[in-house]
């Protein structure tokens, strides 16, 4: 992994967030690094998120098409 990409994955946490992640990692029996890595990879490969992004792209494309057709009709 590129160093710039690795830096993008590390976000500053508040003390409360850090404690919450640390507790969740302990419950899962993982180190914080393993837990965060797994969470990031799970989120990146979430099929629901992928479907949601495709739906948003479809809606945006339809809105652009309708705007173009509307503007063409007014010309």
N, CA and C atoms as an extended XYZ file, in Angstrom:
225
Properties=species:S:1:pos:R:3:atomname:S:1:resname:S:1:resid:I:1 pbc="F F F"
N         0.851       -1.188        0.000 N   UNK     1
C         0.000        0.000        0.000 CA  UNK     1
C         0.882        1.231        0.000 C   UNK     1
N         0.494        2.187       -0.754 N   UNK     2
C         1.171        3.468       -0.855 CA  UNK     2
C         1.092        4.195        0.496 C   UNK     2
N         2.168        4.875        0.876 N   UNK     3
C         2.203        5.574        2.162 CA  UNK     3
C         1.113        6.632        2.243 C   UNK     3
N         0.851        7.342        1.142 N   UNK     4
C        -0.204        8.363        1.147 CA  UNK     4
C        -1.562        7.720        1.410 C   UNK     4
N        -1.776        6.541        0.852 N   UNK     5
C        -3.036        5.849        1.096 CA  UNK     5
C        -3.132        5.432        2.555 C   UNK     5
N        -2.028        4.972        3.121 N   UNK     6
C        -2.032        4.561        4.527 CA  UNK     6
C        -2.348        5.752        5.424 C   UNK     6
N        -1.826        6.920        5.099 N   UNK     7
C        -2.117        8.110        5.891 CA  UNK     7
C        -3.584        8.491        5.775 C   UNK     7
N        -4.183        8.265        4.623 N   UNK     8
C        -5.594        8.598        4.446 CA  UNK     8
C        -6.479        7.710        5.316 C   UNK     8
N        -6.010        6.495        5.617 N   UNK     9
C        -6.798        5.590        6.441 CA  UNK     9
C        -6.734        5.942        7.920 C   UNK     9
N        -5.722        6.696        8.312 N   UNK    10
C        -5.598        7.026        9.732 CA  UNK    10
C        -6.204        8.404        9.982 C   UNK    10
N        -7.277        8.407       10.707 N   UNK    11
C        -7.963        9.654       11.039 CA  UNK    11
C        -7.819        9.887       12.534 C   UNK    11
N        -7.668       11.132       12.937 N   UNK    12
C        -7.560       11.397       14.373 CA  UNK    12
C        -8.874       11.069       15.078 C   UNK    12
N        -8.756       10.447       16.237 N   UNK    13
C        -9.924       10.089       17.027 CA  UNK    13
C        -9.944       10.908       18.302 C   UNK    13
N       -11.129       11.206       18.762 N   UNK    14
C       -11.239       11.834       20.074 CA  UNK    14
C       -10.907       10.760       21.107 C   UNK    14
N       -10.695       11.163       22.322 N   UNK    15
C       -10.388       10.201       23.380 CA  UNK    15
C       -11.537        9.212       23.558 C   UNK    15
N       -12.769        9.705       23.494 N   UNK    16
C       -13.930        8.839       23.648 CA  UNK    16
C       -14.028        7.837       22.494 C   UNK    16
N       -13.753        8.286       21.273 N   UNK    17
C       -13.793        7.391       20.113 CA  UNK    17
C       -12.696        6.329       20.229 C   UNK    17
N       -11.515        6.759       20.656 N   UNK    18
C       -10.391        5.839       20.823 CA  UNK    18
C       -10.755        4.753       21.837 C   UNK    18
N       -11.341        5.148       22.960 N   UNK    19
C       -11.747        4.185       23.980 CA  UNK    19
C       -12.797        3.220       23.438 C   UNK    19
N       -13.734        3.754       22.656 N   UNK    20
C       -14.797        2.922       22.089 CA  UNK    20
C       -14.217        1.883       21.134 C   UNK    20
N       -13.294        2.304       20.271 N   UNK    21
C       -12.667        1.375       19.323 CA  UNK    21
C       -11.818        0.360       20.081 C   UNK    21
N       -11.118        0.817       21.101 N   UNK    22
C       -10.278       -0.076       21.893 CA  UNK    22
C       -11.129       -1.159       22.590 C   UNK    22
N       -12.279       -0.769       23.132 N   UNK    23
C       -13.178       -1.740       23.767 CA  UNK    23
C       -13.727       -2.726       22.738 C   UNK    23
N       -14.136       -2.232       21.589 N   UNK    24
C       -14.683       -3.102       20.543 CA  UNK    24
C       -13.614       -4.078       20.048 C   UNK    24
N       -12.390       -3.611       19.902 N   UNK    25
C       -11.300       -4.483       19.471 CA  UNK    25
C       -11.031       -5.561       20.511 C   UNK    25
N       -11.056       -5.190       21.779 N   UNK    26
C       -10.827       -6.163       22.851 CA  UNK    26
C       -11.926       -7.220       22.860 C   UNK    26
N       -13.171       -6.802       22.670 N   UNK    27
C       -14.290       -7.747       22.631 CA  UNK    27
C       -14.129       -8.706       21.452 C   UNK    27
N       -13.629       -8.180       20.328 N   UNK    28
C       -13.424       -9.007       19.141 CA  UNK    28
C       -12.159       -9.858       19.241 C   UNK    28
N       -11.344       -9.610       20.274 N   UNK    29
C       -10.103      -10.366       20.440 CA  UNK    29
C        -9.034       -9.978       19.441 C   UNK    29
N        -9.033       -8.710       19.039 N   UNK    30
C        -8.072       -8.224       18.056 CA  UNK    30
C        -7.339       -7.006       18.608 C   UNK    30
N        -6.199       -6.717       17.985 N   UNK    31
C        -5.531       -5.462       18.314 CA  UNK    31
C        -6.336       -4.337       17.669 C   UNK    31
N        -6.091       -3.123       18.109 N   UNK    32
C        -6.805       -1.988       17.498 CA  UNK    32
C        -6.509       -1.908       16.013 C   UNK    32
N        -5.254       -2.133       15.631 N   UNK    33
C        -4.862       -2.050       14.221 CA  UNK    33
C        -5.607       -3.092       13.388 C   UNK    33
N        -5.676       -4.330       13.903 N   UNK    34
C        -6.399       -5.384       13.186 CA  UNK    34
C        -7.884       -5.055       13.075 C   UNK    34
N        -8.449       -4.565       14.156 N   UNK    35
C        -9.868       -4.249       14.188 CA  UNK    35
C       -10.209       -3.130       13.204 C   UNK    35
N        -9.418       -2.064       13.220 N   UNK    36
C        -9.662       -0.923       12.323 CA  UNK    36
C        -9.456       -1.342       10.871 C   UNK    36
N        -8.420       -2.128       10.620 N   UNK    37
C        -8.162       -2.601        9.253 CA  UNK    37
C        -9.355       -3.408        8.745 C   UNK    37
N        -9.843       -4.324        9.573 N   UNK    38
C       -10.990       -5.141        9.174 CA  UNK    38
C       -12.223       -4.279        8.943 C   UNK    38
N       -12.441       -3.288        9.795 N   UNK    39
C       -13.605       -2.408        9.645 CA  UNK    39
C       -13.525       -1.604        8.351 C   UNK    39
N       -12.341       -1.100        8.046 N   UNK    40
C       -12.164       -0.308        6.813 CA  UNK    40
C       -12.372       -1.186        5.591 C   UNK    40
N       -11.791       -2.385        5.610 N   UNK    41
C       -11.961       -3.281        4.458 CA  UNK    41
C       -13.401       -3.742        4.313 C   UNK    41
N       -14.079       -4.010        5.423 N   UNK    42
C       -15.498       -4.382        5.354 CA  UNK    42
C       -16.327       -3.259        4.759 C   UNK    42
N       -16.062       -2.040        5.180 N   UNK    43
C       -16.811       -0.893        4.659 CA  UNK    43
C       -16.524       -0.689        3.177 C   UNK    43
N       -15.275       -0.897        2.777 N   UNK    44
C       -14.901       -0.686        1.376 CA  UNK    44
C       -15.517       -1.721        0.454 C   UNK    44
N       -15.809       -2.896        0.976 N   UNK    45
C       -16.368       -3.949        0.128 CA  UNK    45
C       -17.833       -4.230        0.443 C   UNK    45
N       -18.488       -3.309        1.125 N   UNK    46
C       -19.891       -3.480        1.508 CA  UNK    46
C       -20.773       -3.444        0.265 C   UNK    46
N       -21.478       -4.526       -0.045 N   UNK    47
C       -22.315       -4.545       -1.247 CA  UNK    47
C       -23.465       -3.536       -1.170 C   UNK    47
N       -23.972       -3.261        0.024 N   UNK    48
C       -25.039       -2.277        0.156 CA  UNK    48
C       -24.524       -0.892       -0.217 C   UNK    48
N       -23.322       -0.554        0.248 N   UNK    49
C       -22.735        0.740       -0.086 CA  UNK    49
C       -22.515        0.847       -1.590 C   UNK    49
N       -22.039       -0.220       -2.199 N   UNK    50
C       -21.817       -0.233       -3.643 CA  UNK    50
C       -23.128       -0.016       -4.391 C   UNK    50
N       -24.178       -0.702       -3.956 N   UNK    51
C       -25.490       -0.548       -4.595 CA  UNK    51
C       -26.022        0.869       -4.402 C   UNK    51
N       -25.817        1.425       -3.219 N   UNK    52
C       -26.264        2.783       -2.939 CA  UNK    52
C       -25.544        3.790       -3.824 C   UNK    52
N       -24.245        3.608       -4.016 N   UNK    53
C       -23.481        4.504       -4.892 CA  UNK    53
C       -23.960        4.395       -6.337 C   UNK    53
N       -24.237        3.167       -6.805 N   UNK    54
C       -24.739        2.995       -8.174 CA  UNK    54
C       -26.103        3.647       -8.332 C   UNK    54
N       -26.958        3.522       -7.321 N   UNK    55
C       -28.280        4.143       -7.373 CA  UNK    55
C       -28.152        5.661       -7.418 C   UNK    55
N       -27.262        6.214       -6.630 N   UNK    56
C       -27.056        7.670       -6.632 CA  UNK    56
C       -26.552        8.134       -7.996 C   UNK    56
N       -25.647        7.367       -8.601 N   UNK    57
C       -25.154        7.707       -9.937 CA  UNK    57
C       -26.282        7.661      -10.965 C   UNK    57
N       -27.154        6.666      -10.854 N   UNK    58
C       -28.286        6.533      -11.778 CA  UNK    58
C       -29.240        7.713      -11.640 C   UNK    58
N       -29.562        8.069      -10.404 N   UNK    59
C       -30.471        9.197      -10.168 CA  UNK    59
C       -29.861       10.487      -10.701 C   UNK    59
N       -28.571       10.689      -10.461 N   UNK    60
C       -27.903       11.899      -10.947 CA  UNK    60
C       -27.891       11.930      -12.471 C   UNK    60
N       -27.647       10.803      -13.108 N   UNK    61
C       -27.639       10.744      -14.575 CA  UNK    61
C       -29.023       11.043      -15.140 C   UNK    61
N       -30.050       10.502      -14.513 N   UNK    62
C       -31.419       10.780      -14.972 CA  UNK    62
C       -31.767       12.250      -14.802 C   UNK    62
N       -31.336       12.837      -13.697 N   UNK    63
C       -31.610       14.257      -13.470 CA  UNK    63
C       -30.920       15.105      -14.530 C   UNK    63
N       -29.679       14.754      -14.883 N   UNK    64
C       -28.963       15.493      -15.938 CA  UNK    64
C       -29.674       15.347      -17.270 C   UNK    64
N       -30.133       14.126      -17.583 N   UNK    65
C       -30.830       13.872      -18.850 CA  UNK    65
C       -32.118       14.675      -18.909 C   UNK    65
N       -32.883       14.680      -17.822 N   UNK    66
C       -34.135       15.434      -17.796 CA  UNK    66
C       -33.876       16.931      -17.918 C   UNK    66
N       -32.818       17.419      -17.302 N   UNK    67
C       -32.477       18.840      -17.390 CA  UNK    67
C       -32.102       19.191      -18.826 C   UNK    67
N       -31.331       18.329      -19.464 N   UNK    68
C       -30.935       18.575      -20.863 CA  UNK    68
C       -32.178       18.576      -21.747 C   UNK    68
N       -33.072       17.599      -21.552 N   UNK    69
C       -34.273       17.531      -22.378 CA  UNK    69
C       -35.161       18.751      -22.122 C   UNK    69
N       -35.257       19.168      -20.863 N   UNK    70
C       -36.056       20.325      -20.528 CA  UNK    70
C       -35.479       21.587      -21.163 C   UNK    70
N       -34.170       21.746      -21.057 N   UNK    71
C       -33.527       22.924      -21.639 CA  UNK    71
C       -33.653       22.914      -23.164 C   UNK    71
N       -33.603       21.749      -23.773 N   UNK    72
C       -33.747       21.650      -25.218 CA  UNK    72
C       -35.163       22.047      -25.634 C   UNK    72
N       -36.151       21.656      -24.866 N   UNK    73
C       -37.539       21.988      -25.184 CA  UNK    73
C       -37.795       23.470      -25.092 C   UNK    73
N       -37.060       24.179      -24.211 N   UNK    74
C       -37.258       25.622      -24.054 CA  UNK    74
C       -36.573       26.418      -25.151 C   UNK    74
N       -35.587       25.836      -25.802 N   UNK    75
C       -34.803       26.575      -26.804 CA  UNK    75
C       -35.577       26.849      -28.061 C   UNK    75
